[in-house]
Amino acid sequence: MNFLRGVMGGQSAGPQPSGADTVQKLCDRVASSTLLEDRRDAVRALKSLSKKYRLEVGSQAMEHLINVLQMDRSDSEIIGYALDTLYNLISNDAEEEEPEENVQKSSSDDLEMQFTEIFIKHQENLTLLLSLLEGFEFHVRWPAVKLLTALLKNLGPQVQQIILVCPLAVSRMMDLLADSREVIRNDGLLLLQQLTKGNAAIQKIVAFENAFERLLDIITEEGMSDGGIVVEDCLLLLLNLMKNNSSNQNFFKEGSYIQRMKPWFEVAEGNSSWSAQKVTNLHLMLQLVRVLVSPVNPPGATSSCQKSAFQCGLLQQLCTILMATGVPADILTETINTVSEVIRGSQVNQDYFASVNAPSNPPRPAIVVLLMSMVNERQPFVLRCAVLYCFQCFLYKNQKGQAEIVATLLPATIDANSISAGQLLCGGLFSPDSLSNWCAAVALAHALQDNSIQKEQLLRVQLATSLGNPPVSLLQQCTNILSQGDKINRRGSKVQTRVGLLMLLSTWMTNCPIAVTHFLHNQTNVPFLTAQISENLGEEEQLVQGLCALLLGICIYYNDNSLENYTKEKLKQLIEKRIGKEIFIEKLAYISKHELYSRAGQKPQPSYSTPEQMLFDHEFTKLVKELEVLITKAVQKSSEDEKKEEEVKKSLEQHDSIVSQYKELIREQDTQLNELKKQVTALTNQNEQSQTTITQQASQIQQLKDQYNLLKIQGKPLDSHHHIHNEAAQINGIQPKADVEEIGRLQEELEELKKQHAILEGQLTEKESIIEKLRTNQTTGSKDTEVCMDNTGDPTTERHKELETLRTLVQTQAAEISQLQSKKQELENQPATMTGAGSGDVDNASALTRITQLENRLSALDDENQKLKGQVKGLTEEKNSLDQQLTSVNSTVVILQTDKSKLQQELMESKKEQDDLLVLLADQDQKIFTLRNKLKELGEPVEDEDDMESGDQDDDDDDEDDLN
């Protein structure tokens, strides 16, 4: 303890120890002391020496400090001292506190890197540090956060890779945002800023740890744009998470977080309290919106965010700021840029922006107010660039907006009492300020971009030059200004005005032969261009020469040969005589070789530090890339090559027409095939329905069979009843009587019985005829049953057996009737015998009994025959109905089979025709391939079919985007 007192304070007698010796003794005390208080005092002393003796403490004490973090976790105070000491060694705070130490200042950066490398050399050190974040003690958690931030600042990528493999590392750092102590929460924001720099994997992990929700809550709690530096830190972290990270951008949009951004931009009208922090916060908020709708994002993600911005009212709120008064210039500029990218390529947003009016009297469209700023040379340069970018984004893929702008220049729509966009553009085009000339020319070029209709409409624009002189066309006035060159005194760059006009004319005449004809109709234009190209001018003029060569090349490539003096061939001869083909192509290449050309082609927004650098437009650079190759080939071709090319093109067109005809024929046949397939499908369905009907009918036959079986079962007890009746009749007998009177009575009754017998004989004859008819019907039914069996199978066979059973039963009954007839004959003989002898009372009684039995039996047989007749009649009707149903089903099946065979035959014929067409197409493709090879040999640009199809697909995608 006395040693520590000597180190920490108080002068002692004798020579003073050096810093290295003191650090060495303190390190020994930390390593060897058994008392926690001694180790804590030694670490505190090392902390106080770590800023002044940074090298000594770092080289000797770092290992001991790490051991303290591992072994003394229970004492938060010593852990806090150790973390503070490590932070002093790794951070650059000591450099700021002691600027007089020049040697230490020059080597401080190297020391930071070295100590950081030593600390992260062992991955478990960083894991140990991350584990300390779990504790809630302020003296441990806060220094740990600061130390992690310093490590990430010094060696961010290496530390990020270690953190990625540490389990729950990001989650522990995200928990810092929920700490109730603002110091730790705010430093946690700084830690996450360093953690998410340039690492997409960590950015995704942080985003899925609910970072967006927490950060937006903090921004709202801190007062949004009126908040302090904490809001700025949250916005910087949000920018880190979403910039160049489409996954996080999509997650932000799908989480409906764009809707929560709208209140950020609710700025009070006429609010003059624009503090520096508020300007910074609002600037970052606008940048965050631009990240979501940036043109470099995937088109689908950008259009989705644009749609959400309009639906939630964010675009409306931004337009309110745009038209508000008292807004600082840098905020207004960034707001214009933000609105530009929110409406770029979105038809709905562009239409809304066209309807926005400035709060003036009378109200003016926002576009007009912005264009007034663009052509006003007293406005800041960055603001004018922002307005130009906004106008370009408004016209991007917006043919409706292009038509509205061009319409303001036409004579029929000009209103003398109001200022229109077209008037402002014309005024800027002919202004003495070169930057206004360039901006107006580029803006007009965007109004004509990829729109041949508006290019032709703009030819109608007439300008009044001076009193007494006739009006001239806009095209003629542009060429007049171009030919005057430096004769007109202008403020700004010497070549800027001419470059802007040449870009306008090149865009105007591209793919517009009518404009080319109007340009060539002026006899002075072509000599001016050839003179400009052939002259040897300075480096600044080389760009103008290149653009003149481009314009002359456009006049050749898009020439329809309507003017005899300036046909394609004559213009090429003029170039060859006056300039030379090689020199012409060399001058044309000056454009793409210019240093500002590649810079303008990187992104759509014009970003230049000075007005003199504004020479190229982004869309114009894409146009030059397309035209340079075409013009070079067009100039190098001879007349014979052109004739051959024209012939090949004509033949190709003919072949294309033939191919198109065959394609149309194939389409028609495909349509017919589809219709036939539909018919086959319909007939197949009908067939299935017919099969279902047959199945149902089979089930009905089975039901009829069951019903017949029931009837058959009911008929058996009747037969047994008859047998019982017959037996009872045979058994019953009558006892003889001896009375003579009784015999006389019996003789009378016998006479009556004879009469009845005659009647019964008549009835028997009728019954026999009925039985014969039944036999005939049974025979016919048997034949029908055999036919039905052939058509339907087993069910009708069973019916045939049942009818045979009935026939057998009838035959049995007929046999019984025959027996009864024989018995009747015997009875007839018995009365004759009785009469001749005059005796036999017992025989008469017996005959009377037998006659009674015969009458009863005949009555029963009559009833049974009637029942059997009814059954046979019913079965015959059922059989007839079944035969009709089977006949209809069989006819339907035959019709379906016939239709199916016809369809198969037609399908085979159509396949043969299609094969013939494919053979013809193969021949045509071979001819086209041969002609394309000839064109390639002649040097003509011939697009491959894959390129053409991909181009068509891109055009279709663009059209779909326009519709969206």
Summary of the structure (lengths in Angstrom):
residues: 964
radius of gyration: 55.8
end to end distance: 79.8
largest distance: 191.4
contacts: 2951
relative contact order: 0.03
helix: 79%
strand: 1%
